[in-house]
Amino acid sequence: MREYLLTILVAALVAYLLTPTVRRFAIWFGAQAAPRERDVHVIPTPRLGGLAMFGGMAAALVVATGLPEMRKVLAGGDVDVARALLLSGGLIVLVGIFDDRWGVDPLTKFAGQVAAAGIFIMQGIQLYVIPLPNGEAVSLPPTYGVPLTVLIVVATINAVNFIDGLDGLAAGVVGIAATALFSYAYLLSKTNGLTTLTGATLTAAVLVGICLGFLPHNFNPARIFMGDTGSMLIGLLLSASTIMLTGQFDPAFLGTYGLFPFWVPLLLVPAVAAVPFIDMLLAVWRRTNEGRSPFAPDKRHLHHRLLELGHSHRRAVLIMYFWVGLLAAGLVGLSVTNQQVVVMSVTGVIAIAGMVLMIAVPRLARRRAVRAPEPARTGRTRESV
């Protein structure tokens, strides 16, 4: 655990310290987001925050590979995790820089994402097995493993990019997902007497660190956006951890808990992205019904509706954190204990309470504001004193 704590600390500290410098560079470079009608910010805000996150990732990987025990693990297999993350991350950041500054068409971004997935595959990060409902793990030949790996990478990157709609939302949501992946891998390894030092767990730890380091600069009111540079990078790291964790645990070791833990890496990212994905489907349906293009922008996304309910910008983001954290904690809880009924019951009770509070809090605040008496007038002015 000490190795991981050090890795998280280095990633967070470097990302945090680099962000002000990156912000100044983004302003000089002209990479700023001008306010649009559907946006919630009202002043131009620098992008390119992903550059600071990439710096935090690189520093953390250098430190991690310098630790004797971690070096043995990372050098002992067919996967060169550090090289894979640096090369693919560098490519995706380069594409993001061009997009944040000049704008890149979707096809070019898609090609960059596929190329980053290709680097993963060449460095050994690939989906080799997939669980079946009958409890068996099926080995995937390259014919199936390669396209599935590319699909997971591209889908995860774009899911994270879609989440990036409010200050601090993407960094917080992905940080929560990475924490869940890290907890899942570490606790399950510890429980079954397996090594806790793995490339997948290291990747999740690095992701936790860079999100923590960037979030203070990005939380409302954001002084800098991560831009596509950052959203694609953290989506890439999230997909890498997911792919490496899938099939890492032998089903024979998981007999105590059943088959469910084997599915957690593949379930976690869709669960985290479920809310924004449903929001996207509703947006497409809504715009199509109105006779508009599915890609036409509007201000009726979920985060806009939370603002309309009366929640502040910060509270809307914290509500999203709550739901993502609840889903992630529920999945991890189900994977590390055989008390599934208890975990599901507790999760359900918390969900109901959260729903009630989400609706009731703004209404109570409005009633309190209406009932509050106006301050008494004394009839005296500054001039009359």
C-alpha positions, 0 to 999 in steps of 0.5 A: 500500500505504501507504494500506491500512496506514494504514487497517488501523492506524487501524481496529485502534487505534480498535477496541482503544481503544474496547473497554474503554469499550464493555465498561463500557457493556455491563455498565451496559446489562445486555447480558451473556451468562449462562453456559449448559450448552453454553457454555465460559465460566463467568461472565457476560461483556459483549456489544456488542463490535461497537460498538467494531468499528463505531467502528474501521470509521467512523474508518478510513473517515473517514481513508481518504476523506481520503487524496487518492488514495483519495478519487479512487478512491472518488468516481470510480465509481457505488459510494459505498463509505463511505456504503454501509458506514456506513449498512448497518453502522449498521442491522445494529449497531442490530439487534445491540444490541437482540438482545444486550440484549433478544433479537430473534426470527429473523424480525426479524434476517432483516429487518434483514439484508435491509434492510442488503443493500438499502442496499448495492444502493441505494448500488451494491454489487451482483452485476453479473456471474458467471463461467461454467465456459466462461470467460465472464462473464455480466452479471446484470440486476437481476432476478437480481443483486438477489436473489443479492446479498441471498442472499450478504449474508444467508448470509455474515452467518449463516455468521459468526454460526454461527462465533462459538462460542469466544473469539476464533474469529469475529474470527480466522477473519473476519480471516484471510478478510479478509486473504486477500481483501485479498491476492487483490485487491492481488496480482492488481491489482499483477501485471496492472498495474491500480490497487490502490486499490479499494473492495473492497480498502479494505473488506477492509483495514478488516475486517482492522483491526477484527478485529485491534483487537478480538481481544486483548480477545476471545481466551481468556479473553474479557473481552468478546464481540462479540455479534450486534452484531459478528458481523453487522457483520463478516459484512456487511463480508465480504459487501461485499468479496466482492460487489465483488471478484466480476467486478472482474477481466476474464477477459482479464487472467487468461489467464496463470493461467486461469479460477480467479482469477475464482471466488476471491471466491465460493469463499473465503467458503464455504471459510472457512465450510465447517468450521462449516457441515458442523458445523451439518449434522452437528448437525441430522442428529444431533439429528433421529436422536435424535428432538430438534428440529434447533435443540435445543442440545448440547455436541457441536459441533466445538469441543466435540469438540476440547476433549474430545480434550484440546486447551485452549480456546486451542489449539482456536481456533488449530487452527480458525485453522490450517485456515481459514488453510490453505484461504484461503492455498491459494485465494489461491496458486492465483489468483496463480500458474500453478504450481497443482500445486505449490500443491496439493501443498504445501497437501496436505502441510501439511494431512496434517501438521496432521491428524497433529499435531491428533490426536497432541499431546493424546495425547502430553500425556496420556502425559507427564502419566501418566509424570511422577513425583509430587513427592517428599515431604519430610515437613516442613510449614510448622509444622515448619520 
